[in-house]
């Protein structure tokens, strides 16, 4: 291997990994293997198979789901990590867990829940009572919440549950694979007027995600960040490019000839790639084999992106390491490097991104795919229906919370009891007795308890976020359809 691409001295080391709750080491599995396994065996990971990537699951068996996307991100990230001799097991754990907090119906589900949890709609005043620290939804932050709160670990014997109790390296990677806040609110006009008539107070152009400030995991960016986590964030983007192309072609939204012309123009600076793209176009003109063209285009795109990113990352790491004279014999280099980049007013993921020319090309391809796929008639119809279903589910559950499952009702009362420091003997009856919890919830709503509003909103949000596409659709049918339970 060329020493230029050997970044092994910067790899995350098992002996430096720590958890929120200390546990005994496994006799033969590393900390990162255990992270991987805990994620693989979690319920949220299994449900990714039924969640949308772009097109609603079940609309076409060839379309990506959130699970197949996750596996592709893992493959791409591991390829880059192994090429650079970084920690491929940590890379795999982060990649497999990066979308644990995703909603049904893809990003439209995420946006809809975020608007709901910011009070953009009118839900009998429940959403208007949310304080800033109770607002917001974002899938990467929710992923940490899933890992720290909503899932359970068998070795967690403490009174305070820490969920899967993943290492801080893995949690940082899950949290930082996507932006930590929203850029702007699409519904605010000039940051002063909201297009939603029910919105009492415009959000000044930026919706809150203040709820996630209370996560058990508080990232220490100087010590918790890893190159492996940064690689997963980039692999996520690479996977999206190539499978957006495939899904767009399968859906009949993108024509192969037009796509090839666009790719040749966008990546004109790479002679080898443009020649190969032309060959794919010529072969398709002769064979008319869509599957062959898709395979060749996907391979070309992934190879192009992975090669570019691997070389760019290695060059930047080596360059800054030499200029700072970093000593990687211990882990102190991590804080030094992070602070150096922060002092230049740059985020560490952007600093270790694509080269400037390639980033410009990627932006252009991303805009092209967005305009032709995400903004297409078929995708927008699916998005509109998905948003409506989620909004109606929230409305139904707030109209009558007794329509929520027993497990959700129980956790609502458990949370209320914990907030009020209810004695353990009083609390225990609500931990398993659904009827007792349902009765208590009815009493709290009847007396208009101020705390129950925020707890109920968040638990409904968690319940819907965990749904698969088809479960959300069937729940809607049960609540609003003519068949349902009747």
N, C-alpha and C positions, 0 to 999 in steps of 0.2 A: 504494500500500500504506500502511496505517496505520503511522505511525512506531512505534507501541507494539509492533508485532510484527516490527520490523526489528532483528534481532540480528546483523547482518552484521559489526559490529565485534568480535563474539565468535567468529567462524567460525575453524576451523582453517586455517592458511595453509600452502600447499605449501612455501614457503621455510623454514618451521620444522620440517618433517618430517625425521626421521632414522631410520636403520636400524641394526641391530646390526652389519652389515658395510657400509661405505660403498661405493657403486657410482656410476658415471658417470651423469649425468642423461640422460634420453632426449630426443632433439631436439624431439619434439612431444607426448609423453605426460607428464602430471603424475605425481608420486609415487603419488597415490591411484588414478589410472587403472591404473598398473602393479600396485598391490596388488589391485585388482579383477580384473585379467586373470590374475594368478598364481593367485588363488583359483578363478576360473572354469575354468581349464585343469587344475586339480589332480585327481588320482584320487579323493581323498576327497570333493570336491564332487560328482563324477559319481555316486558311490555313494549320495549322499543320496536319489536317486530310488527306491532300493529299501529305504529304512529307514522304520520305523513312525513315525507321529505319535501316534495313539492306537490305531487298529485295524491289525492286521498287514497289510502290503502284499499285495495279491492277493486279500484277502477281499472287496473291492468296489472296482470301478474308479473310483467317485465319491469314495472316501475320500482324505483328505490323506496325502501322504508327507512325509518330512522335507524334501524338495526343494521341493514346492509350498508348504509352510509357510515356507521360507526366502525364496522369491520374494514371498510375501505380506508378510512382515516388511520386505523391501526396499522394496516399493511404499509401505507405510504410513509407514516411516521417512523415505523420500525426500519424501513429501508434506509431512510436518511440517517437515523440514529446509528444503525450498524455500520454504515459507510463511514461515519465520523468516529466510530468506536466509542460512542456514548453508551449510556445504560439503556439497553433495548427493553428490559423488563419494566423499568419505571415508565418508559415511553408507552409501552403497551397498556399498562394500568391506567395512565392518564387518558389515553385515547379511548379505551373501552368505557371509561366513566365520564367522558367529557359532555355527553348529552343526557345524563341521567335525569336532569331536571326539565327536559323538554316536554311540551304539551302535545295533545292531539292536534292534528291539522297544521303542523309545522309552525312557521313564524307568525302566521295570522292568528293562531291560537295564543301564542305568547303575547302579541300586541294587544289582543282583545282583553286578556286577563289583566294586563298592565293598565289599560284604560279603566277597566272596572275597579281595580284596586287603587286607582287614583281619583275616583269619584267623578269620572267623566259622564256617567249615566245616572239615571235616577232610579234607585232601588229602595223605595219606601224610607228613604233617609238613612239607611244603614251605611251606604258608602260615603255619605256626607259627614258621618261622625268619626271617620278615620283621621287620626293625627298623622303627622309626617312620618313618625317612626312606625306606623302601621301600614304604610302605603307601598305599592309597587309590586311588580313581578318581572323577573328576568331569568331566563332559563339557566344561565351559567351559575348565577347566585342560588337559584333554586336547586341546582345540582349539588352544591355544597350542603344545602339544607337537607336534601334527600340523604346524603352520605352521613351527615352529623345528627339528624333528628328523626327522619321518617322511616328509614330502614333500621334494622336491629342486628346487633352482633352477639353471637353466643358467648363471647368472652367478656362482655361488658357486665360485670357484676356490681358496678357502682350504682348508687341511687339515681344519679343523673345520667340519663342515656346519652351516649355519644355516637349512636348509630353504628355505622360500619367501622368506625374508629380507624380511618385510613391515615397514612403518614402525611405529614404537613407538605411534603413535596408533591404528593398526588393531589391533595386538596388545592394547593396553589395552582397546579396545572389545570384542574377542572374549572376553578374560579376565573382564571385569566385566559382561557382559550377564546373568549369573546370580551367585548368592551364591558366595563363595570357600570356604565350608565348609558342612557339613551341620548343621542345627539340632540334631538329636538322633537317637539310634539307636532305631529302632522296636522293637527286640527286647530292649532292656535294661529290666528291671523295677526301678524306683526307683534306677537307676544302679548297682546292686549285683549283680544276678543276671540272666544272659542266658538267654533261653528256648531257645537252642541248646545242647544238651548237650555238643557238641564244643568250645564256646568255653571255653578255659581261664581267660581273664582278661577280665572285663567291661570295657567301654570307657568306663566312667564317663559313659555317656549321649552321647558324642560320638565318632564314628569319625574316624580320621586321614586326611588327604590329604597327609601329609608328603613323599611322593615328589616332588610338584611343586615343592618348595622348590629342587630342583636344575635347574629350567628355565633355558635360556640367557637368556631374557628376564626381567629383574628389574625390575618396574614401578616407575617413579618417579612416584608419584601426584600430586606437585606439578606436574610438567611434561607427563605423558603423557595425562592425562584430557582429554576433550573433551565439549562439549555434544552433538556428533554421536554419540559412543558412548553417552551417557546416553539419547538419543532412541531408539537401536536397542533398548536394554533395555526401554523402555516399549512400543515397537512390537511386540516379541516377545510381551508380555502381551496387547496389543490383538488381535493376530492369533490368539492362542490362544482368546480369548473367542469371536470370531465363527466360527472354524472348528470349535470344539467344539460350538457350537450347530448348525451345518450337519451335521456328522458324526453328532451325536446324533439329529437328525431323520431323516437318511437311514437310520440303523441301527434306527429305530423305537423308540428308547429314550425320546425326548422327544416329547410331543404338542404340536402347535403352539398349541392353545387354552390349555393349561396354561402353556406358556412365555410366551405373551403376557400372561397374568394376572400371572405372576411379574415380568416386565419392567416392567409398569405399576406394580406395587407398589414395586419396587426403585428405579425412577427417577421416582417420583411428584413429585419436586421440579422436574422438567423438563416443563412443561406441553405444549410442542410435541411432544416425544418420546412422551409418554403418549397424546396424541391420535392420532399417527401409528401407534402400536402397536395402538390400538383399531381403526383403519381396516384395518390388515393382518388382524386377527382377523376383522373383519366380511366382508372380501373373501374370505377363505379359507372362511368358513362358506357362502358362495354358490358359489364356484368349485371348492372342494376341490382346488385346484392346489398341491401341495406345493412344486414347483419355484419358482412365483411367490412364495409366502410366504417361502421360504428366501432368495431374492434380495432381497426387500424388507427382511427382518429383518437380513440381513447388512449391507446398505447403511446401514441406520439405525444399527446398533451401531457400525460403523466410523466413520461421520460423527460420531456422538455423542462417541465416545472421542477421535477426532483433534481435533475442535473444542475440547473441554474441555482436552485436554492442551496443545495449542498456546497457548491463552490463558493457562493456568496457568503454563506454562514461561516465556512472555514476561513475564508479570507478576512472577514471582519473580526472574528475571534482572535486569530493569530496576530493581526495588525494591532488591535488594541492591547493585547497581552504584551507584545513587545514594547509598545510605546509607554505602557505603565509599569513594565518590568514586573509583572505579576508572578508571585510565588504560589504554585498550586500544590505544594506539599501538604498544606492543611486547607481548611475550608474558608479561611479568612478572605481569600480572593473574591469570594462571592459578594460580600458587602462592599468591598473596594470598587469592584466593577459596576455594581448597581448604582452606587452613589456617584461615580464618575459620569455615567450616562445620564442620571437624573439631573446633575448639575449643568448639563448641556441642554436642559429642558426637553429631553427626549424620553419617550417611553421605551422600555427595554425590548418589547416585542417589535416595535417599529424600527428600532435601531438595528436589530438582527433580522430584518425582513429581506425582501428581494433587493437587487441592485436598482438604482434609480431608473434606468432605461426599461428594465423588465417590469418594474412596478407600474410604469406608465402603460405598458402594453397590457398588463393584467387588468388594470383599471378599465381600459377600453374594452377588453373582452367581457369583463363583468357587466359593464353597461349594456353591451350588445345582447348578452344572454338575458339580462333583466328585462330589457325592452321587448325581446321576442318570446320569452317564456313566462316570466313572473307577471308581466303585464298583458299576457295573451288573454283572449276571450275565455278559453277553457279554464285557465288557472284562476282568473278573476271570479268566474262563476263559482268555482269550488271554494275560493276564499270567502266570498260573500255569504255563501250558505254556511260555511264553517263558523264564521263569526256570529251569525244569527243563532246557530245552535247553541254555542257557548253562552251567549247573552240570555237566551231563553232558559237554559239550564239554571243559571244563577238566579233568574227571576223566580223560577219554580221553587227552588230550594229556600229562597228567602220568604216567598209567599207562605210556604208550609215546610219548615225545616224537618218535620217528621217524615218527609219523603226521602231524607238522607239515609244511607245504610246504617245499621246498628254500630258498626265499628267507628264510623265518623261521629255519630252522636256521642258515643262513649268518650272519644278523645276530646270533644268539645267540653264536656263536663269535667273531665280530668284537668284540662287546661284552666278552666274557671276555678276549680278547687285549689290548684297549685298557686294561682295568682292570689287567692284569698287565704292561703296557708291553712286550708282545712285539715283537721287532725286526721292521722292515718286511718284510725278505726272508722271514721265517718266517710273517708275517701274510698275505702276498699270496696264498699258496696257498689260503687259506680264503675269499678274497673272491669267487671265482667257482666254485670246485670244491665242489659240493654233497656229493659222496661223501666228500671229506676232512673236511668240516665234520661230517657225520653220524658218521663214525668217531670224531672228536675228542669230540663230545658224548657218545657212548656211554661213552668212557673216563672223562670227567669225572664222569658220573653214577655210574659203577661205583665210583670211589674216593671218592664222596660229597663232592665239592668244595663247600665252604660257599658260595662266591660263585655257583656255577651255579644254585643253588636260586632265588635272588632274580631273577637274569637270566631264567631260564626262566619264572618266574611272570609277570614283566612282559611278556615277549615274547608269551606266550600271551594275556595280557590285551589287548595291542595288536592281535594277530591277530584276536581275536574282536570287539573294538570296531570294527574296520574292516569287518566283514562286513555285507552286506545281510541283510534278514530271510530271503529265500529261500536265500541261500548258507549261512546258519547252519542252516536246516532241512535242506538237502540234505547238508551236512557231517554233521549228526546222523544222517541216514539211512544215509550211507556207513559211518559208524563203528558204528552200532548196529542198522541195519535188516537185513532178510533179503536185500536185493539188493546194495547197495553196490558194491564192486569184485569181488565173488565171481561 
